[in-house]
Amino acid sequence: MAINFDKALGVHQYTLGIRAQRAEVISSNIANADTPHFKARDVDFDKALQAATSRQRGLAMTGNEGKHFDLAALSEQHYGYRVPNQPDTGDGNTVDIQKEQSEFMQNALEYQMSLGFLDSKFSGLKKALRGD
């Protein structure tokens, strides 16, 4: 009997990738906090998760050749711009450094939580395979 990893791991395999992608976007915001006209971005987690879980087998093969991958989950289609909480300072930058640091920390905690869930899922699979 084959193991279906999508059923065994649930959504945690997808949340890990989306959290990593979100960490990159937030770090970019922090790095560009002093860049004139930079617009802060974020990942719409719910839409990205829905898109990731709606696919049957992860990265589907598409394109005009058999070696091409569909990388829609890794694209910027689920990115959006943040609405600034503070008035424009005159340089057009919408990064609020305290907000970005807070979002980065929250995302890091949720990433660790997803890792913990995956670890427990894999531990359960190993126990089932060993017969513990």
The 8 nearest C-alpha neighbors of each residue, nearest first, counted from 0:
[[1, 2, 3, 128, 4, 127, 7, 124],
 [2, 0, 3, 4, 7, 6, 128, 5],
 [1, 3, 4, 0, 7, 6, 5, 124],
 [4, 2, 5, 6, 7, 1, 8, 0],
 [3, 5, 7, 6, 8, 2, 9, 1],
 [4, 6, 3, 8, 7, 9, 10, 12],
 [7, 5, 4, 9, 3, 8, 2, 10],
 [6, 8, 4, 5, 9, 3, 120, 2],
 [9, 7, 5, 4, 6, 120, 11, 12],
 [10, 8, 6, 11, 5, 7, 12, 4],
 [9, 11, 13, 12, 14, 8, 52, 5],
 [12, 10, 14, 13, 9, 113, 8, 117],
 [11, 13, 10, 15, 14, 8, 9, 16],
 [14, 12, 11, 15, 10, 16, 51, 17],
 [15, 13, 11, 17, 16, 12, 18, 10],
 [14, 16, 18, 13, 17, 12, 113, 110],
 [17, 15, 19, 13, 18, 14, 20, 12],
 [16, 18, 20, 14, 19, 15, 21, 13],
 [17, 19, 21, 15, 20, 16, 110, 14],
 [20, 18, 22, 16, 17, 21, 15, 23],
 [19, 21, 17, 23, 18, 22, 16, 24],
 [20, 22, 18, 24, 23, 19, 42, 17],
 [23, 21, 19, 25, 20, 24, 26, 18],
 [24, 22, 26, 20, 21, 25, 27, 19],
 [25, 23, 27, 21, 26, 22, 41, 28],
 [24, 26, 28, 22, 27, 23, 103, 21],
 [27, 25, 29, 23, 28, 24, 22, 30],
 [26, 28, 30, 24, 25, 29, 31, 23],
 [29, 27, 25, 31, 26, 39, 30, 32],
 [28, 30, 26, 32, 31, 27, 25, 96],
 [31, 29, 27, 28, 32, 26, 33, 34],
 [32, 30, 34, 28, 29, 33, 27, 37],
 [31, 33, 29, 94, 30, 34, 28, 96],
 [32, 34, 31, 35, 92, 30, 37, 94],
 [33, 35, 31, 37, 32, 36, 92, 90],
 [34, 36, 90, 92, 37, 91, 33, 32],
 [35, 37, 91, 92, 90, 38, 34, 93],
 [38, 36, 92, 35, 34, 39, 93, 31],
 [37, 39, 93, 92, 36, 40, 80, 94],
 [40, 38, 94, 28, 81, 93, 80, 37],
 [41, 39, 80, 81, 79, 38, 78, 24],
 [40, 42, 79, 78, 24, 80, 43, 81],
 [41, 43, 78, 21, 44, 77, 79, 40],
 [42, 44, 77, 46, 45, 78, 47, 41],
 [43, 45, 47, 46, 42, 48, 17, 77],
 [46, 44, 48, 47, 43, 49, 50, 42],
 [47, 45, 49, 48, 44, 43, 50, 77],
 [46, 48, 50, 44, 49, 45, 77, 51],
 [49, 47, 51, 45, 50, 46, 44, 52],
 [48, 50, 46, 52, 47, 51, 53, 45],
 [51, 49, 47, 53, 48, 52, 46, 54],
 [52, 50, 48, 49, 53, 54, 47, 72],
 [51, 53, 49, 54, 50, 48, 10, 13],
 [54, 52, 50, 51, 49, 55, 48, 57],
 [55, 53, 52, 56, 51, 57, 50, 58],
 [54, 56, 57, 53, 52, 59, 58, 5],
 [57, 55, 54, 58, 59, 5, 52, 53],
 [56, 58, 54, 59, 55, 51, 52, 72],
 [59, 57, 69, 56, 68, 70, 60, 54],
 [60, 58, 69, 57, 61, 56, 68, 54],
 [59, 61, 68, 69, 67, 58, 65, 62],
 [62, 60, 69, 68, 67, 59, 63, 65],
 [61, 63, 64, 67, 60, 65, 68, 69],
 [62, 64, 61, 65, 67, 66, 60, 68],
 [63, 65, 66, 62, 67, 61, 60, 68],
 [64, 66, 67, 60, 63, 62, 61, 68],
 [67, 65, 64, 68, 60, 62, 61, 63],
 [68, 66, 62, 65, 64, 61, 60, 69],
 [69, 67, 60, 61, 70, 59, 58, 66],
 [68, 70, 59, 61, 71, 58, 60, 67],
 [69, 71, 73, 72, 68, 74, 58, 59],
 [70, 72, 74, 73, 69, 76, 75, 58],
 [73, 71, 70, 74, 51, 50, 47, 58],
 [72, 74, 70, 71, 75, 20, 76, 17],
 [75, 73, 71, 76, 72, 70, 77, 78],
 [74, 76, 78, 77, 73, 71, 72, 42],
 [75, 77, 74, 78, 71, 72, 79, 73],
 [78, 76, 75, 43, 42, 47, 46, 79],
 [79, 77, 42, 75, 41, 76, 43, 40],
 [78, 80, 41, 40, 42, 81, 77, 43],
 [79, 81, 40, 39, 41, 82, 38, 78],
 [82, 80, 40, 39, 83, 41, 79, 38],
 [81, 83, 80, 84, 93, 39, 40, 85],
 [84, 82, 85, 93, 81, 94, 86, 95],
 [85, 83, 82, 86, 95, 93, 81, 98],
 [84, 86, 83, 87, 95, 93, 88, 82],
 [87, 85, 88, 84, 83, 93, 89, 91],
 [86, 88, 89, 91, 85, 93, 90, 92],
 [89, 87, 90, 86, 91, 92, 85, 93],
 [90, 88, 87, 91, 92, 86, 35, 36],
 [89, 91, 35, 92, 88, 36, 87, 34],
 [92, 90, 36, 89, 35, 87, 93, 37],
 [91, 93, 36, 37, 35, 90, 38, 94],
 [94, 92, 38, 83, 39, 91, 95, 37],
 [95, 93, 39, 32, 92, 96, 28, 38],
 [94, 96, 98, 97, 99, 93, 83, 32],
 [95, 97, 99, 98, 94, 100, 29, 32],
 [98, 96, 100, 99, 95, 101, 102, 94],
 [99, 97, 101, 95, 96, 100, 102, 94],
 [100, 98, 96, 102, 101, 97, 103, 95],
 [101, 99, 103, 97, 102, 98, 96, 104],
 [100, 102, 98, 104, 99, 103, 97, 105],
 [103, 101, 99, 105, 100, 104, 106, 98],
 [102, 104, 100, 106, 101, 105, 99, 107],
 [103, 105, 107, 101, 106, 102, 100, 108],
 [106, 104, 102, 108, 107, 103, 101, 109],
 [105, 107, 109, 103, 104, 108, 102, 110],
 [108, 106, 110, 104, 109, 105, 103, 111],
 [109, 107, 111, 105, 110, 106, 112, 104],
 [108, 110, 112, 106, 111, 107, 113, 105],
 [111, 109, 107, 113, 112, 108, 18, 106],
 [112, 110, 114, 108, 109, 113, 115, 107],
 [111, 113, 109, 115, 110, 114, 108, 116],
 [114, 112, 116, 110, 115, 111, 11, 15],
 [115, 113, 111, 117, 112, 116, 118, 110],
 [114, 116, 118, 112, 113, 117, 111, 119],
 [115, 117, 113, 119, 118, 114, 120, 112],
 [118, 116, 120, 114, 119, 115, 121, 113],
 [119, 117, 115, 121, 116, 120, 114, 122],
 [118, 120, 122, 116, 117, 121, 123, 115],
 [121, 119, 117, 123, 118, 122, 8, 116],
 [120, 122, 124, 118, 123, 119, 125, 117],
 [123, 121, 119, 125, 124, 120, 118, 126],
 [122, 124, 126, 120, 121, 125, 119, 127],
 [125, 123, 121, 127, 126, 122, 128, 120],
 [126, 124, 128, 122, 127, 123, 129, 121],
 [125, 127, 123, 131, 129, 124, 128, 130],
 [126, 128, 130, 124, 125, 129, 123, 131],
 [127, 129, 125, 126, 130, 124, 131, 123],
 [130, 128, 126, 127, 131, 125, 124, 123],
 [129, 131, 127, 128, 126, 125, 124, 123],
 [130, 126, 129, 127, 128, 125, 123, 124]]
